[in-house]
């Protein structure tokens, strides 16, 4: 799976895969629990606070080792996370998550790659925002439609949190690219 990834980037690739799997599995477990504080149980689940980090990992990987490496992280994360999620969460959530994850993350990689040479913040913000929108629509409709649960509210709250995280994670993204100052990967 690490074809085309240089020796110097293999450690980063492996870290990205492990981080992606941890984020997706945690999110698939946490999405089953409404966020009770402040009366937000009809608007948020705990998974809303962990899953946006998946877009951050994808974007850092794309910046560091390129679109091909980022896609490989998405595929590896998908394979391992769906299997683990099927064991640790409900099957419908694992299936919905897998579908939404693939579509949203691959869209993120494509958008990021097309904007990578523009202003530093444009690629991660646009990619995360579009990927989040698609991921949220696919996941919540596939996982919770016709369940009787307040999934439309959860989807709206989840999307708002993802978009907020997309903005907040620009600062650590900028610190990362300033620290690593490598030529942009293709």
N, C-alpha and C positions, 0 to 999 in steps of 0.2 A: 504494500500500500504506500510505501514511502518512495516510490519511483519518482525520479526527478527532483527529489528534495536533497539538497547538499548535506554533507556531514555536519556542518556547523548549525544547520537548521533542524536536524532530527530531534534534538532535545526539546526545542520549542514546539515542534510538531507533536511529540508525545505528550508534553504538558498540556497542549491545547485539546488533544483528544480526551485526556483524563478529566480536564476541567469541563469539557462539553458533556461528557457522560454524567459527571456528578451534578451538573446544573439541571440537565433534563430529567434525571431520575428524581432528584429532590423536588423539582417543580411538579412532576407527575404525581408525587405523593401529596405535596402541599396544596395542589389545586382542589383536592377533595375536602378541604377545610375552609369554610367561610372565615373571612377576616372580621372578627366580632368587635374589636375596639372601635369606639366612636360611632357605633351603630351602622357600620359599613358592610354587614354580612350579606346584604342584597346587592352589593356593588363590587366586592373584592373577595378574592381567596388569597391565602398565604402564598400560593404559587406565583401571584403577580409580582412579588418582590424578588424572586430568584430567576425567573425565566429571562428577563431582559439581559442578563449577563451572557446568555448564549449569543446574542447578536454582537456583544462586545468582544467575546472570544473569536467569533468569526471574522470580525473586522480587523482585530489585531493580527490574526493569522494571515489574512489577505494582505495587509500592509507589510508584514514581515517576510512571508515566503511566497506570496502571490496567490492568484485565483485558483490555480491547480491545487496547491497545498491546502487552501481553505476548503475547496470542494472535498478533498480527501478527509479532512477533519469532520466535515458534515456527514459524509458517508460512514465513517468509522463511528462517530458519535451516534448516528442513527441506528446502526446495527446493534451496537452494545446497549444503548439506552432503551431501545424498544424491547429487547429481550429482558433486561432487568426490570423495566417498567411493567411488563406483562406479569412478572412474578410479584412485584412490590405494590402495584396499584391495580385498579380494576381494568379488565381487558379492553373495554370500550374507550377508556381514557388512554391506554397505551396505544391503541390503534389510531385514535384521533390525533394523539400527540405525534406519532410517527409521520402521518400524512402531512399535518400542519408544519412540522419541523422541516421535513424535506422541501416542501414548497416554499415556505418562508425563508429558510436559510439559503437555499439555492438562488432565490430572488435577491437576497441580500448580497451574495457573492457577485452576482451579475451586475447589479446597480453599483456596488462599490467599485468594481473593476472598471466600469465605464466612466466613473467620475474620479478615479484615483489621482490623476494628474492636475486636478483643479485645486482650489483652495483647500487646505488640510482638513477642514471641518465638514466640507460638503459631502464627501463620500461616506463617512460613517453616519452622518445625520440622515441623509436621504436614504441610504441603504437600510438602516435600522428602522426608520419610519415606515417605509414601504413594506419591508419584510414583516414588521410587527402588525401592520394592518391586515395583510393577507393571512399570516399565521393565526391571528386572533379570530378572524372570520371563519377560517377552516376548522380550527380546533374547537371552539365553543359550539358551533353548529353541529359538528360531528359527535362531540362528546356528550352534549347535554340537551339537544333539541328533543322535544316531546318527553322530557324527563319530569316535568313539573317543577323543576328547580329554576331559580331566577337567573337563567343563563344569559339572557340579553343584558341584564344589569351587570353581571360578572364580566361579560365581554366588553362592555363600555368602560367599566372601571379598570379592567386589565389593560385595555388599549391606552387609556390615559396614563397609567403607571408606566407602561412600556415607552410611551413618547416622552414622559418626564425623565425616565432613565436614559433615553437616547441623548437628551440634552445634558444631563448631569455627567454622563460618562465621557463627554467630549474632553473634559479637563484631564482625566487620567489617560485618555487616548493621546492627547497632545504631549503629555509628559513622556509617554512611551516612545513616540516618534522622535521627540527631541533627544531622548537618552540614547536611542539606537542609531540615529542618523545614518541609515544605510541607503544605498540607492533604491529607488522604488522597484519592487519586484514586478515582473511582467505578469 
